[in-house]
Amino acid sequence: MKKVLLTTIVSLFFFSNSFAMPTATIGLGINQGVFAAEGKEKNFSSNEGSGSAGVLDTTTVEYGAFEDIYPSIYIEGGNETFSLGVSFQADIETPKNINEANMPGTGTDTSQVSAEFQDVLTFYGLVRLPYNLYAKAGIVQGDIIINETQRSGNTYPDQDLDGYVVGFGYEHDVNGLGVRFELLGHSYDDVEANNGIAKTVNRNEITVSDMIGASAQLSVNKSF
C-alpha cells in the first residue's frame, strides 16, 4: 500500500512539474495530536515442575489513547499544482503504564513501561485544489523507543514505526507568508516484540495493533 502511494505521488509530481514553474517552501508548524492503539500481552508459564512450562498462562488485552502537542518543520519542492515534501516532528512520549505488584503507592516491585516516538519523518505529496484548499497523503517512518523497568529485569527491543497519513488543508497568503491549517488521519503498522526469553522460562510477547491517530496543524511557511 505504501509503495503504491509513494509511486503515485512521484508520478504526479513529474507530470505536473512540466506545466508550471517550480518553487521551494519551508515551514514551521505546531500540532495537536490524538493517538490510540490496542495492546496484547501473552505470558507463558515457567512452572517446569508441573509440566506446564512454555504453555500460554495469561493474555492481557487493553486499549489506550493519549494526546500531545508537538512542533514540526517541513520542506517542499513543486509548483502551484503539486508539491513533494518531507516533514520532521519532535519526539512524542506515551503516558507511563505502572503495574504495582505489592501494595499500591509503596513503589516496590513495580513494572513501568512507556514508549517514545523518535526521528519521525513523513514523506508526502500535496495537491492544490480550488478555493485555497489542498489534499495531502504520505508515508511515515520513525523509531519506537521502549522505556521500561521490569520486575523481572527483562527488556523489550526498540521497534520501527511505519504508517501513512491522509488529509486536507487550507492555505492563505498573509504579507508574503503562507498560513496553513490542516487535518490529518494517521494509521500505523502493527508492532510485535518479546522479552528475548524462551517460552519455558517466563517469556512475554507483546503485540500493539490498530494504531491510529488524528492531528490538527497550524503552520507558517515561506516560498522561494
C-alpha positions in Angstrom: 0.0 0.0 0.0 2.7 2.5 1.0 4.8 1.6 -2.1 1.8 2.2 -4.4 1.1 5.5 -2.7 4.7 6.7 -3.0 4.8 5.7 -6.7 1.6 7.6 -7.4 2.9 10.7 -5.6 6.2 10.7 -7.5 4.4 10.2 -10.9 2.0 13.1 -10.2 4.9 15.3 -9.3 6.8 14.8 -12.5 3.7 15.1 -14.6 2.6 18.4 -13.0 6.2 19.8 -12.9 6.3 20.1 -16.7 3.4 22.6 -16.7 4.4 25.2 -14.1 7.4 27.0 -12.5 9.0 25.1 -9.6 9.2 26.6 -6.1 10.7 25.6 -2.8 8.9 26.1 0.5 10.0 25.8 4.1 7.6 25.9 7.0 7.2 25.6 10.8 4.1 24.1 12.5 2.5 23.3 15.8 0.4 20.1 16.1 -2.3 18.8 18.4 -2.5 15.0 18.0 -4.6 12.2 19.5 -3.4 8.6 19.2 -4.8 5.3 20.2 -3.9 1.6 20.0 -4.8 -1.9 21.3 -2.1 -3.7 23.3 -2.0 -7.5 23.9 0.5 -9.2 26.2 0.9 -13.0 26.4 2.6 -14.5 29.4 4.0 -18.1 29.2 4.3 -20.4 32.2 7.7 -21.3 33.6 6.5 -23.9 36.1 8.6 -26.8 34.9 7.8 -28.9 37.9 4.1 -29.2 37.0 4.9 -30.0 33.4 3.3 -26.8 32.1 6.4 -24.9 31.2 6.1 -23.0 27.9 2.3 -23.1 28.0 0.4 -19.9 27.5 -0.6 -18.8 31.0 -2.4 -15.4 30.7 -3.3 -13.0 28.0 -4.0 -9.3 28.8 -5.7 -7.0 26.3 -6.0 -3.3 26.9 -7.0 -0.3 24.7 -5.4 3.1 25.4 -5.3 6.6 24.0 -3.4 9.8 24.6 -2.9 13.3 23.2 0.1 15.5 22.8 1.2 18.9 21.4 4.4 18.9 19.3 6.2 21.1 16.8 7.3 20.1 13.3 9.2 21.5 10.4 8.7 20.8 6.7 10.4 21.4 3.3 8.6 21.1 -0.1 9.5 21.4 -3.7 7.0 21.7 -6.5 4.7 24.2 -8.2 1.3 25.8 -7.9 -0.4 22.5 -8.7 1.6 19.8 -6.8 4.5 19.5 -4.3 6.6 16.8 -2.8 7.6 17.3 0.8 9.2 15.9 3.9 8.3 16.9 7.5 10.2 16.1 10.7 8.3 16.2 14.0 9.5 16.5 17.6 9.5 13.4 19.8 6.3 12.2 21.3 6.1 10.1 24.5 3.2 8.0 25.7 1.9 8.0 29.3 3.7 5.6 31.6 2.0 2.4 32.4 2.7 1.3 36.0 1.9 -2.1 37.4 2.5 -2.4 41.2 2.9 -6.0 42.4 2.7 -5.1 46.1 0.5 -2.5 47.9 -0.3 0.5 45.6 1.8 3.5 46.5 4.7 1.6 48.0 6.9 1.9 44.9 8.3 -1.6 45.3 8.3 -4.4 42.9 6.8 -2.4 40.1 6.9 -2.6 36.3 6.9 0.7 34.4 6.6 0.9 30.6 6.3 3.8 28.2 7.1 4.4 24.5 8.7 7.3 22.8 8.4 8.0 19.0 11.6 9.5 17.7 13.1 10.6 14.4 9.6 10.6 12.8 9.7 11.6 9.1 6.7 12.0 6.8 7.3 11.9 3.0 4.2 13.3 1.3 2.6 14.7 -1.8 0.4 17.8 -1.7 -2.2 18.5 -4.5 -3.7 22.0 -4.6 -7.4 22.4 -5.1 -9.8 25.3 -5.8 -10.6 27.8 -3.0 -7.1 27.6 -1.4 -7.7 24.0 -0.4 -5.3 21.1 -0.7 -5.2 17.3 -0.3 -2.2 15.6 1.3 -1.1 12.0 1.6 2.2 10.4 2.6 4.1 7.6 4.3 5.6 7.8 7.8 8.8 6.2 9.1 10.4 6.5 12.5 11.6 4.7 15.7 9.7 3.4 18.7 11.9 3.6 21.8 10.6 1.4 24.6 11.4 2.6 28.1 10.8 0.0 30.7 11.7 -1.0 34.2 10.6 -4.6 34.7 10.4 -6.6 38.0 11.9 -9.5 36.1 14.8 -7.4 34.7 13.8 -8.4 31.2 13.6 -5.8 28.4 11.9 -5.3 25.1 13.8 -4.2 21.9 13.1 -1.0 20.2 10.9 -1.2 17.1 10.4 0.5 13.7 7.4 2.8 13.1 5.8 2.6 9.7 2.5 4.0 8.5 0.7 6.6 6.4 -1.3 9.8 6.6 -4.1 11.4 4.6 -6.0 14.6 5.0 -7.0 18.1 3.8 -5.9 21.6 4.5 -6.4 25.3 3.7 -3.7 27.8 2.9 -3.9 31.6 2.8 -1.2 34.2 1.9 -0.6 36.9 4.5 2.1 39.5 3.8 4.2 37.1 1.7 3.8 34.2 4.1 1.7 31.1 3.7 -0.5 30.2 6.7 -1.9 26.7 6.7 -4.4 24.8 8.7 -4.7 21.1 8.1 -6.4 17.9 9.5 -4.7 14.5 9.0 -5.7 11.0 9.8 -2.9 8.5 10.8 -2.6 4.7 10.5 0.4 2.6 11.6 1.5 -1.0 11.0 1.2 -3.4 13.9 4.2 -3.9 16.2 5.3 -7.1 17.8 8.1 -7.6 20.4 9.1 -10.1 23.1 11.4 -10.1 26.1 14.0 -12.4 24.5 13.4 -15.2 26.9 12.5 -18.8 25.9 8.8 -19.8 26.4 9.9 -22.3 29.1 11.4 -19.6 31.3 8.8 -16.9 31.6 8.6 -15.5 28.1 6.4 -12.4 27.4 5.1 -11.4 24.0 3.6 -8.0 23.2 1.5 -7.0 20.1 0.4 -3.5 19.5 -2.3 -3.2 16.8 -5.0 -0.8 15.5 -2.6 2.1 15.9 -4.5 5.1 14.6 -4.5 8.9 15.2 -5.7 12.3 14.1 -3.9 15.6 14.2 -4.5 19.3 13.5 -1.7 21.5 12.4 -1.3 25.3 12.2 1.8 26.3 10.3 3.5 29.3 8.7 5.7 28.9 5.6 7.8 30.9 3.1 8.2 30.0 -0.6 11.1 31.0 -2.8 
